């Protein structure tokens, strides 16, 4: 049973193929994703062959564009020579530039390859972008393309006067055309984009117009589109007209992703640029942005006078922490855009709402009946609407009881509840939530239910949304967990570029183009030794789009888990994929080999014989349904599901056969017998194969142990984990829970928290409802137990395991092992003496050593609460030869201590550091520390679009500057992640020094108490170099000269300005002799003379690294690196 399922249902489940699915989600018919809209393959341009020049040109072009930042959201680019000429035109929607644009480009390229396999040209439209691939180059400016267009519309008609509605819509669109076609203040067209909303009677109309940037006449195109729109879509509640030249859309719903509604507080007035109000608002916003949002709620004010500002922010109950941070950033940006310079306003998104006001409502807040709105699915329910409404209302009242209930600690459980209920053949999902500072949650939600009946009775889904409480009902499918895989080792492996690989790729793309209407595919490409067969089956309730998504997931999973295997099987919750070089002809016989079982470790508590009998009864009933022909005399997809009450609980079961099976009934009956052998008396089980599957499950939800576990989990998520260690307990007796978390010595702070969330999810998934377990990840391990160990803990020699590199050392393994052992004993002495980080002892050491021609890296660590670290590590060293003698790398891992040794640096990013001792130390709680903490917490709120940040705070002697420069290919999220790693590393290595510098592979961080006016002069002192120990094999003088010439070429690129400013970064590769050399140069963006700095380190490079195969020279002003491409 999947854990996510158990969070929502008291059900017992029997499954087949991929057994469990819930329908969870939001109600509104908003476009919350980047949905596929339409495509057109350019059949007239023909197809290209695998490995052809055209394919190489196309792949080269898409690869180059995948690294583009898309600052303007538009690309028109060509590559190759006729007849292998390739042109790509790509345009993102006007509100989806930067990372969103890059993401949409990747989606569009994948979609084009899947829907137009090997076509030389084609067009594909998504909600946020369109991609046009062609072998014909339309020179800019392009003429209007009237052919490649299409329209879409909402099937519902407007309820008022359609002629009046159409006229007002048309007038509104013409108004937007004037804005889109107007030059900006610099005389440059404003990206040919405009979007706005307008009230039409009781409704609000949202509209958007946009042209491709290289079009000949934007205005003419948009005006023609408006005339076409009236032909297809007059009187409709919403419509779109899309092409490759221009697009328009008009709707009563906002199509720009997650925004729901907003309201500007006009009565509170506006503030002026640079005013005190603006400064206080910015300060308060940055402060809120630094929160971890562990409970998803904030009510914060800066003061109580006339210039006071209050921010109330609430995330949806399933969207806390990182999702909540992201939604806050989106909401605040949206508030500023939609209510420019307003002192107050409210904005709602799918996952959160934000309320900014100059009036501070003291907690608890009273009910706000004004700032409320509703939304609903336009479709009516098909059955008895009165019965549906009554059951929905009853279900919502049941959830109110849960949301308003006190938890085990006597604290309200965040006023949130969600659940699902079966209504006939459908499952209804509902969610209720109140803001945490409300006076009466129950009253608010009951009022919302009454409002729901007024606006949305008989609708398939609806929402009532406000600033005090929210309510939604709908149905959606969320879960698709990995279950199992089996690589067909006996079929061998294929080589890169072989015919088998090409046939397999072609067949995968062919299957991906299927619509999966019946959820099944059995397809082969040929016969003989290179034949490839794919059998793919989706669960009976997961066809079409869900099925296609599961297929994509399964293909990626197969390739990752069975790399280059010619055959293999992988099972997911919603589907299975079988790849083989043997084609079983249809109908297939039952396959009894490729099967496996899964079960809940807990036994049923009542009469096991009675339970087994009732379980078999429902399974036999489902087999009869699954094997019964439909009205056309054809088997009903060999699928059936149902539920039955056993005592106080419900038993859910599902059976299914693959569609090409010769005898479904026999297969399922055999599976039931096998199920009883492995899993009789268990609370849940599955029996899965490639022919048929059966599953059942039963568990008790909400007991005291689970409540204690959840409380402890929430507590851990509120810690900063700067020490990298945690040993905490909650509860007493048999229901007590203890967590021990130890992060690797270079992975503290946010990295440690990330590893913890991964580990707790992994524990729930792999150990399901076990009360205890241990899980290890590369950066941390987590122990969960019902036993509270005495501190300090004794060494645990049982719960250990080893891993090793399969490759042996090249020569003299005995000598290598001895030198490795000696090096490890050196590190033991370092690790045995703890360093104190955030009042917590840390036993950790890492280092590297030259062993012959190789560099050996090693790391060791003890849990911070262990009794004898040295004894534990020495035991690990003695165990290492038993598993890993003569290997190039090995690990011994346990819950007391860990050890790893390798020819690769397992800490990944750390390079060097320097504590600025001359700047002195600060004391705990002094003003310098306050300023430092404020700045370091503010840094993660920035987007890092150019990878650079320099901020300061305070006055001498408490002045603090933080400067961060990320590598030129590691901006935005990578930059933010590297900052978290660098800050934790600097604090650990430099303690309470006021200043320090730390270098990682992807970024440089400087903290200083010295005021250094911008731009900074070149710093010749704080530099260091690193090099590959191996010399080049060719003429050293010639190699050095060619490397120097190549680096000077990159310097000229780095100092060349782009369309906006200087980038100070360049990278590239070049053939030097028989090898391809990769090189990169970069300056920090506040450096005064980038060219001078880079030319200086090029001259310094030969002093340290002459004739070496690769080298780095790093400083605080500029950096340089070279490496062979295959290194």
N, C-alpha and C positions, 0 to 999 in steps of 0.2 A: 504494500500500500504506500502510495506517495504521501509524503508529509503534508504537502500543500492541500491535499484532499482532506486530511484529518483536521485541518484547521477550520473547516467549514461544515462538515457533516457528521452526524451520528449515523453512519451507514456502514453496512458490511458489504463488501464487494466481490463479485465474481467477474473475472475479466477474460477477454479473449483478445489475442494479438497485442493490443495496447489498451489497457483496460479502463483507466479511470479518466473521467472528463467532467469538468464542471463548467457551468455557464455563469460566468462572472463578468461584470463590467458596468459601464455607464449607459445611461439611458438615452441620451440625446443623440440625434442623428448628425452630430458634428463630425467633421473629418479630423480625427486626432492623429493620423499617421500620414506618411507620404504615399498616398494610394496610387496604384496604377490606374490610368484612365483609358489609354487607347494606344494602338500601334499600327504601323503600315510598313510592310516589307517592300523594298524597291525591286520587284521581281525582274523588271526590264533590264536592270544592271547586271543580272546574272549572279553566279556564286563563285567563291574562290575555293581552291583546294588546300588541304592541310599542308602546312610547310611552305606555301607559295610566298612570293615576294609581297603580294597584296596583304596576306595575313601578317607578315612581319611589319609592314608599314602601319597597318591598323593597330597592332599590338604595341608598337613603339609609341604611336601617338597617344593611345589611351593610357599607357604607363606614364608618359611624361605629364599628361594632364592630371593624373591622380594625385600628384604632389602640388598642384596649383592651389593657391589660397583663395582664388575666385573673389578678389576684393570688389569687382564690379558685377559679378554674377554672369558674365558673358564671355564666350570664347568663339572665335572663328579662325580655324587653323588648318593647315594642309601639310601633307608629307608625301614623299615619293615622287616617282616620275611615271608618266603614262606608259603602259596601261595599268600601272599599279599605284595610281594617284588616289590618295584618300583625303577627304575633307570632313572635318567635324565642326558642326555648329551646335553650341550648347548655351542655353539660356535658363537662368534660375528666376523664380518669382521674386518680385521686388523686395520682399521682406525675408528672403531666405538666402542671404549671401554668406560668405565665409564658411565655417564648418558645416552648416546645413547644406550649403551648395555642394561642397565636396562630397558629402554623404549621398546627396541625390545623384551626383554624377556616377558614383560607384554603383548605385542601385540601377540607374538607367543603362549603363554599359552591360551589367549582368543581365538585365531584362532584354536588351537588344539581342545579345548572343543567344538567349534562351528562346525568344520568340521568332527570331529571324536567323536560324543557325546557318552560318557560312554565306549568308547573303552579303553582297558587296555594299548594299545600301539599305537604309531603312530609317524610320522615324518612330520614336516612342515618347509618349507624354505621361508625366506623373503630376501629382498635385502641386509639387514644388518646382518642377523643371521640365524641359523637353530636350531631347537629344536627336540630332539629325546627322546621320552618317551617309556619305555619298562618294562616288568616284568622279563626280563632276564638281568643279569649283566655281561657285557663283561669286564673281568679283564684288567687292563692296564698293558703293552701297548696293545691296540686293534689291531686285525688283520684287513687287508684291507677289506672293504665291497664293493664288486663289483655289488651287486644287487640293492641297494637303490640309484640309480643314475638317472639323467635325463639331457636332453640338451635343450637349447633354442638358437635361432639365429635370426638375422636381416634378413627379407625376401629379402632384396636387395643384388644383387651381386656386387662385386667390378668391376670397369670399366676397370682396366688395366689388365695386364697379371696375371691370377689367380694363375698359378703355382709359379710364382715369389713371389706373395703376400703371398701365403700359406707358402712357404719356409722361407721367412723373418719373418713371424709371428711365425713359429715354432722355428726358431733360437732364436728369442726374448724371447719366453716362456722358452726355455731351459736355457737361461741366467738368467732369474728370478728364476728358480728352484735352480740354484747354490747359489743364494743369500738367498733364503728362507731356504735352508737346511744347511747353514753355521752357526757354533756356534759363539756367540758373544765373546767379549774380556774376559768375565768371564768363558767361556767354557760352557755357557748355550744356548740352541737353541733359536733363536730370534723369538719365537712365530710362527715359520713356515709360515711366511708371507712376500711377497714382491710385490711391485707395482711400475710401471714406465711407461714412455711414450717414443715413438721413432718416428721419421719422416720416412714415407714410401712414397717417391715421393712427391706429393703435399699435402698429408694428414698426420695427426698425429695419431699414433696408441697408445691406452692406454691398458695396460694389468695388470692383477693381479693374483697371485697364492697364495693359502693358504691351510694348512693342519690343522686338529684338533690336539690339543696339545698332546693328549694321543695316537697318532697313532704309529704303529710299524715301518713303513718306509715311511717317507714323500716323499722322492725322487722317490721311486718305484711307489707310488700312482699317483703323478703328471705326471710322464712319461707315465703311462698307460692312464691317462686322455687326454693327448695330442694326443695319437694315436686314442682314441675314438672321439675326437673333429674333427679330419680330416675326419672320416667316415660320420659324420652327417652334417658337416657345412663347407666343403671346398669351398672356393671362396666367402663366405658371408662377408658382411661388419662388422659383429660383431657376437660373439657367446659366449655361456657359457656352461660349463659342471660341474654339481653340484652333490654332494653326501654327505654322512655323514663322510667320511674319508678325502676328499680333494676337492677343488673347483678351477676352473680356468675360467677366462673371458678375452676376447680380443675384443676391439671395437674401432671404430673411435670416439666414444663419451665417456666421462668420467662418469663412473657409480657410482662414490662416492658422489652422492647427488647433491650439488648446484654449484660446481666448473664449470666454463665455459672454461676459457683459461688463459694463463699467458705469459709474455715475460720478460726475465731478461735483464737488461741494461748492457750487457757485456762490452761495451766501457767505462763505468764509473769505472771499476775495482772492487776490493774486499777490505774489511777492515779486520784488524787483531783482534783476540780476545783481549778484554781489551783496545782497542784503543779509542782515543777521539771520533772518528766517531761513534763507537758502543755505547758509553755512551750517546752522543747527540741524536742518533737515538732512544734509549730506552726512554730518557726523553721526546722527542717530541711525541713518540707513546703514552706514558702514559698520556700526556697532551691532546692529541686528544681524547683518550678513555674516558676522564671525560666530554666531551661535551654531551649536551642533544639532539643534532641533530634535533632541531625543524624544520629546513629547509632542512635537509638531506645532507648538503654540508659543506666541510671544505677545505680551501687552506691555509696551515700554513708552515712557515719556521722558523728556529732557528736563522739564521744570513745570512750575505751576503758575507762571505769570502770563501776561497777554501774548508773549511770544512762544508759549509752550507748544510743543508738537507731540502728538501721540501716534504710535504705530501699533495697530492690532493685526496680527498675522496668524492664520490658522491653516495648517495642511490637512489634507484628507487622512483619515485614520490609517491607511495602508501606504502612505507616502512620506514617511518621516526621514530624518537624517539627510543623506546626500540628495535624494529626490526633492526634499523640502528646500534645501539650499538652492537648488537649481530653479525651483518654482518661484522662490523669493526674488531671485535675480531677474527672472522673466517678468514677474508681476511689477516690480519697481520700475523696470524699463518701460513696461506697457503703461503704467500710471503716468510717467513723465511725458510719454508720447501722446497719450489721449487727453490728458488734463494739463497741458503745458503751463507751468508756473502757477497752477491752482494750489492754494494752501491746503486743500483737503480733497479727498476723493476715495472711491472704492472701486476695486477691480477684481473680477472673479475669473479664475482659470479652472481647468478640469481638476487639478490636484490641489488648489489652494485659493484663498482670497486674501487681499491686502486692503486695509482700511487706514488711511492717513487723515488726520484731523488736527485742528488747533484747539479742540475741546477734549479734555481728558475725562472720559467716563470712568469713575472709580469702580473697581471690582467690588461685589459682583454686579455685572451690567444687567439692566432690565431688558425685556423683550423689545426688539426694534421691528415694528410692523411695516415701516415705510420702505426700507431698503431690501426688498424681496422681489424676486422674479421667478417665473416658471418656464419650463421647456418641455416639449414632449415629442415622441416619435410620431410622425404623421399617420402611421398605419394603425388601424383599429384591430382589436383582437377578433379572431374568427368565430369563436364559440359564443357561449352565453356571457355577455358583457357584465350583467348584474352579478352573476356568480363569480366571475373573475375579479371584479371590483371588491366584493365582500371578502374573498380569500386574501387578496392583496392587503386590504386594510387590516384584517386579523393578523397577518404575518408582520406587518409594520408595527402594530401594537406590541407584538411579542418581542420584537427587536428593541422597542423603547424600554421594556422591562430590563433587558440586558444592559443597554447603554446607560441607564440611570442607576445601576446597581453599584454598591460599594465593593471594592476588591478586598483581598485578604489583609491588607495593611490598613484598612479603614480609609483609603483614599479613592476618590472617584476614578474609574478606569477611563479617563480621557473622554468620557461622554461619546463613545463610539461603539457601534455594533454592526456586523454584517453577517449575512447568511443566505441560504438558498432553500427552496421548497419546490417540490414537484407539483405542477398543476397540469393534470392530464398527461399529455405526451411531452410537455415542456417543463423546463426547470426555471424558476423565477429567482433572480438574484436581487437582493435589496440591501441598502445601506442607510444608516441614520447616524448623525453626528451633531454635536453641539460644540460651540466654542467653550474653552475651558473655564472662562471667567463669567459664565452666565449665571443668573439668579436661579432660574428654574428650567432645567433641560427638558423635563417631561412636558411642561406646559407648552413650550415652544414647539416640540415635535408633534404633539397632539393637534396644535393649531395648524401646523404644516400639512398634516394628513387631511384635515378638513379642506384646506386650500387645494390640495392635490385633486380631490374629488370634483372641485369646481372647474378646474382648467383641463383636466386630463383623463376624465373617466372613460374607460373602455379603450384607452391607448395601450400599445404594446410596451411602452416604456415612458417614463417621465421623471422630471426633477422639480423640486421646489428649493430654491437657493437663496440664502440671505447672509447677514453678518453675524447672526446668533446661532442658527442651526440650519442643517441641510438634510435633504432626504432624496433618495433615488431608488428606482426599481427598473430592472431590465434583465437581459440574458446575454451572456458572452462566454466563450470558451478560453480558459487561460493556460492549462497545464500541459506539458509535453516532456516528461522526464526521460532521461536515458535509462535503459533497463539492463541490457546485456549485449555482448557481441561474441562472435566466433569467426576467427580467420581460417580460411580453407588452406592450411599449410601444404596439404598434399598436391594442390594445384600449382604450386610454385609461385615465383615472382616475375614480374615483367621489368624490362629495362627502360630507362628514360628514352623517349623518342621512338620506341618500338612500335610495330604495327598494332600490337595488342593495346598499348596505351592510347593510340589514336582512335582505334575502334571503340574502346571503352568510353573515352571522352565524347565521341560522336553519339554513342547510344545514350549516355547520361543526358546530353542536351536534347536528344530526341524525346526521351521520356518526360523531361522537364516541360516540354511544349504541350503535353497532354492537359486536358481540362479536369481530369480526375472526377468525372461526374459520377462514376460508380465506385470510385476509390480503389481501383485495381488496374495493374498493368503487368503483362507478361510479354516481354519483347526480346528478340534476338537480332543480331546484325548479320550473322553468317554461320556456316558450319566449318568444321575442321579445327586444327590446333589453335587458331587464333579467334575462334568464335567466342562471343560474349553474350550472356543472357542476364537480364534483369527481371526479377519478380518483385513487385512492390504492392503492398496491401495496406490500406488505411483502415482504422477502426470504423465501425458502422455508423458512427455519429460524427465523423470528421472528414467529410468529402470536400471537393472543390478547393477553395482557398486554403482551408486548414490543412488539407491533404498535401497541397503543393508546398506549403511551408514545412511540413514534416518531411517531405521528400528532400528538400534542400538541406535540412538539418541532418538527415540520415546519410546523404552523400558525403557531406563534410565529415561526419563522424566516422564513416567507413574508411575514408582516406586517412584520417588521423590515427585510427586504432589499428588498421591493417595496411600500413604504408607499402605500396607497390605489390601487395598480394593480388593474384589474379582472381581470387574469389573470397567471399566472406559474407556473413549475415550480421545485421545489427537490428536490435529491437528498441523501439521507443514507446512511450506511453500511447501514442496515437497511430503508430504505424510500424511496419518492419520492412527492411530492404534486404534482398538476397541477390548477390552478384556471383556469377559462376561462369566457367568456361565450358560447362556441360549443359546442354539444352534438354531439359525434361519436357517431352512433348505433352501437349494437352490431350485429355485430362491427366493431371499428375496423380501418381499414387501417394499414399500416406507416407510421410517422412517421419519415422519414429526416432531417428538418430539426433537430428538437430533440434533438441528440445531442452528446456530447463525449467526449474520450479523456484518460486519465491514464496516466503510466508512471513507473517507477523510472528515475532518470537513469543508473544504472549498466548497462553492457553485460554480457552473459554472457561468461565467460572462455574457455569451451571452443569446440567446434564449433557455430557459430550456426545453420547449416543443419540439423544433426541436432536441435538444441534446438527449432527452429521446426517441424520435421516431427513430433516427438513431441508438441509442444504441440497442433498441429492434430489429431493422432490422438485425443488424449484429449477434445478439444472435440467432435469428430465423434461419439465414443462417447456423450458426455453429451447431445448434441442428440437422438440416437436415444432415449435414456431419457426426456428431457423431453417429447418429442412422442408418446410411446407412450400409448395409452389404458389406463386401469386396468381392473379386473375388471368394472366396471359400464359399460365402453365410454365413459367420460368422461375427457378429458385430465387427467393427474396434476398439475394446477396449473402445468404448464409449467415445471417446476423439476427440476434434477439437479445433484449435486455429487459430486466424487470426487478421488482422489489417485493419483499414479503416481511411482515412483522413477526419477530420471534421474541416473545416476552415484551420488555419495554423498548427493545431496540429494533432497528430495521436492517434487513439483510438485502443488499443490492448485488445483483449478479448479471453477467454478460457472457455470451458465447458467440464465437464467430469462426468461420472457415474461410480459407483463401478461395477465390471464386473459380479457380481452375481445378479444384480437387475432385477426384473421382467419386468419393463417398464421404460426404460431410458427416452424416449421422454416426458412422462407424468410428470416425476420427474423434468426435466429441465424446462418445461413450468410452473409448479407450482413455482419453485424457482425464475423464472423471475418475476412472479406476486408478490412474497414476497419481492423481491429486490426493486420493485418500491414503496412498502409501507414504507420501512425503509429509502430509500436512494435516492429518486428521486431528481434530480437537484444537486447531489453531484459530486465532481470531480473524485471520485473513490469509488468503493464499492465491497464487497464480500458477498456471501451468501453460507455458508458451512454446510455440514451435513455428515452423514455416507452413504447416498445413492447417492447424487449428489451435485454438487457445481457450482456456477456461480460467476464471479468476473469481475469488471470493474474499471478503474481508470483514473483520469485526473488531472494534476497539472501543474503549471507554474514554470519553473526552471530558476534560475539565476537572480531573481529580486534584487533590491537594499538592501532590508532587509536581504536577504540571504547572500549577499556579506558582509554586516556589521557583521552579525552573525559569518561568517567564519573568518573574520579578527580578531574579538575579541577572538574567540576560539584559533587561532594561537598565539595571544599575551599571553593569559593565560598560554599556554603550555610552554612558554619561561621563566615563573617566577619560582623561587625556592620554593615558598610557605612555607618558614620556619616559618612564623607567623601563618599559618593555616587559613588566612582570606584574602578575596579579594572582593572589590566593585569597578567595572570598567564599563565604558560606551563607546560606539562608535556610531557615526552618529548623525544626527539631525532630529527633526520632527517625522513624523509617522514611519520613517525607523530607528529610533534610537534603540539601543539594550543595555540593562544593565544586567550585571552578578553580582550576590552576591553569594559568595562561603564561607561557614564556615565549617572547618574540626574540628573533635572532639579534645579535648585538649591534647590527647596523640597520635595524628596521624598527625604530621606536616611533612614538607619536602617531601621526595619521596612517603611516604604513602598517603599524601594529594593529590599529583599529580596523583597517581594511582586512588584514589577515584574520583577525578575530571574527568578523562578520562572515568571511568565507568559511572559516572552520566551524562555526556554530551551524551554518546552513548545511555543510558537509556532514556534520555529526547527525543532524536530524534526518538527512537523506539516507545515510549509510547504516545508521543504528536505529532508525525509525523511533519506536517508543521505548527503547532501552533506557534504564535509569542511569547507566554509567557507560563510559567508553573513552577511548583516546584516539585523537586524530592528529596526524603530522602533516604539515605543509612545509614548503621550502623556507618560509620566513617565520614560522611559529609552530608550536604544538599546543593543543588544548586537552585537558583532562576534565571529565565530568564524572562525579561519583556521589554516592549516598554516604560515603564514609569520610569523616573529618580526621585527616591524619594529624598526629602530634607534630609540633614544630620544634626544632628543624626536622625536616623529613629525612628518613633513612634512605639509603640508596636502593632503588628498585632494579634488580638485575633481571627480572622476568620480562617486563614489558619493553623489550628492545628488538630491533631488527637491523639488518645491514643491506647496503646497496653498493654496487661497484660498477665502474666503467668496464665494458666487456673486452676492451683492447688491452693487450699485454704491453709492458715496456719493451723497447726494442732490444736492449742489450743489458747484460749483467743485472738481472732482477734482484739477486741477493744483495748486491751493493746498493741498488736503488732503495730496497726495503730498509736496509740499515740506516742510510742517510735520512730517509723519511722518518724513521722512528726517532732518531736523534733530534731532528727538527721539531717533532711533536713534543718531546720531553722539554725542549726549550720553551715552547709555548705553554706547557703545563705550569711552569713556574710563574709565568705572567698571569695566566687565567686564575690561578689559586689565590692571588691577592686581589680582593674585590676593589672596584672603583665605585664611588657613591654617585648615583644619578637620581635626582629628585627624591632624596632621602631613602633610596633603596640600593642595597648592595648588588653589584653586577659582576658576575664571573664570566669574562669573555676575553678571548685573545685571537688575533688573526695576523698572518704575516706571509711573506713569500721568501723563497730561497732558490739560488741557482744550484741545480743539480746537473752537472755535465752541461749539455747544450740546452737543457730545458729549465724552465722556471716552475717551481712547485709552489702552489698556494695551499695554505692550510688554515683551518678555523676550528676553534673548540669553545664550548660553553657549558656551564652548569645552570640548572634552575636556581633562582636566587634564594630559595628556601631550603636548599639541600644541606645536609649535615657535613659531609666530607667531600668537597669538590675534587681535591687532588686524588683521593682514592678512586673516585668514580672515573676520572679521566684516564688514570693509569690502567684501570681495568679495560677501558675502551681500546687503549693502545694495544694491550695484549690480545684482545678479541679481533682486532683488525687483520692480523695475518691469517687467521682461520678462514676468513671469507674472501680476502682481497689481496693475497700475496701476489706480487708481480704485476698487479693491475695499475693502469695509469691514473686511477682515482678510486676512492672508496669512502663510504660513510658508515658510522655506527650511530644509531639514533635510539633514544629512550626517553623516559619521562623524568630522569634525573640529570643526565648530561648527554651531550652530542659532540660528535667529532667528524670532520670531513677533510679530505685531502684530495687535491686534484691538480692537473696541469692547467686548469682553467680557473679564473678568478670567480668564485661563486658569489662574492658580494656585489659583483656586477659593476657598480657605478663609481665608487669612491676612488679618487686619485691621490689627493694630497691635501694638507691643511697647514695653516700658520696662525698661531694665536698672537695677537698684537699686544705683547706684554707691556710695552711702553705706555699704553693708554690706561693702565691700571685696572682695578677690579671694582665692581659695584656690590653693594650689600643688599640682602633680601629686603624687599619692601621699600627701598629708596626710590626717589623720583626717576632715576635713570632706568630702573627695572620697569616702572610703570610705563614710561615712554617706549621702552623696548617691546614690552608685551603688546601695547597698543598697535605698534607698527607691524609686528610679526603676525598678529591676528588679522590685520587689515589686508596683508598681501594676498591671501587666497581669494579675496573678493574681486580681484582684477581678472580680466579675460586673457591677458598676455597675447594680444594679436600679433605683436612684433617681438615677443620674447624678452622684453626689457622692462625693468622698473627701477626707479630710484625715488625713494620717499624719505622725508626727514620729519623730526618732531622735537620740540623742547628748546631750551636755551642752555648755553654753557654754564656750569659744567655737566649738565644733564642732557646735552644734545645727542641725538641718535640718528644715524643714517643707515638705511638698508638699501643695498644695491644688488639686484639680481639680473644676470644675463644668461639666457638659455641658448643652447646651440641652435644654429639656423634652421635645423630640421626638427626641432623639438619645442614648438610653440604651443600655446593654449593648454589643453589638459595635461600633456606631457610636461610642460613647463611647471604647471602647478604641482604635479606629483614630485618632480625633481626638487622643487623648493621645499616641500615637506620633508623629504629625505635629507636635504642639505642642512636645514635648520636643526633637525634632531641631531645630525652628526656634529655640527659645530658646537651645539650646547653640551654634547657629551664630551667632546675632545678639548674644549676651551673653558668649560665650567663657567665661572662668573667673571671672566675677562670681559672688559668693555668692548674690545674689538677682536675680530678674527676674520680669516679668509678660508674658504673651503672650496675645493674643486671636485666636481663629479663629472662623469663622462658626458652628461647632457646639460650641465649648468655650472655657473660660478656664483657664489654668494659671498658678499662682503658686508660685515657689520662694523661700524666705526663710530667713535665719539668725536671725530675731528671734522670740522666744517671744511669741505673741499668744494670750492666754487666750480660750477659747470662752465665749459667742458673740462674734463680732467686732463692733466698733463700725463705724458707717458711715464709709467712706473717701471723703472729698470731693475728694482730690487726684488720685488715679490714675484719671482719667476722660478720655474723648474723645468726639467726635461725628462723624457722617458724614451726608451728605444727598444726595438726588437733585438734580442741578443745575436741573431743570425746575420752574417754578412751577405751582401749580394754576390752572386756567382760570376758576374761579368766584370768588365773594366770599371773600377770604382770611380776613376776620374770622369769618365764619360757619363756614368750613372748620376753622379752628383751634379754635373753640369745640366743634364737634361731635367733632373728634378728641380733644380733652381730656376731654370727657364719656365717650367710648367707652373711653379709657385708664383713667379712674377706675373704670368698671364692671369692667374686667379686673383692676384692683388688688384689688377686693373678692373676686373669684373666686380670685386667687392666694393670698390670706392666709386663705382659708377651708379648714379642715382636711378631709382625706378621712377614710376609716374608720380610718386608723392615725396619720397625722401630717400636718404641714403640707407642702404640695407646693411653695409659693412659685413657681408657674408658671401662666400662663394665656395663651391665645391665642384669636383669633376674627376674624370678619369682619363688616362692617356697611356698608350702603349710605349713603354721604355724598354728597348731591347726585346726580350722574349716574354716579358711580363707586363701586365696591366697595372698601373699605379693609380691608386685613389688618393686624392688630397683634398684638404679643406682649410680655408683661412677665415678668420673672423675677428672683428674688433667689438669691444663693448660700445654701445651706441652713444655714450657720453665722452668717448675718447677724443681729444683735441686733434690729433694727427694720425689717422688710421694708417695711411700709406707709409708714413715714416716708421710707425711701430712695427708693421708687418715686414718691411724691408730690413729692419734691425734684427728681428728674430730669424729671418732667412739667413742673415750673415752669421748669427750665433749657432744655427743648426749644425754646420759642419764641425764645430768645436766639440760637440757632445756625441754626434751621431753619424759621423762620416762613414759612408759605405754600408750602413745598416739597412735592412730590408724595410724598416718602417720606423717612424719616430714621431714624437710630439714635443712641442715647446709651448708651455702655457704660462700666462701671466694674468695680471688684473686688467690689462688694457687690450691685449690681443692674444690670439691662440693660433696654432698651426699644427696640422697632423698629416702624415703620409703613411700609406700602408699598401702592400700588394693586395689586389682585389680578393684573392683566395685565402688571405690570412684571417 
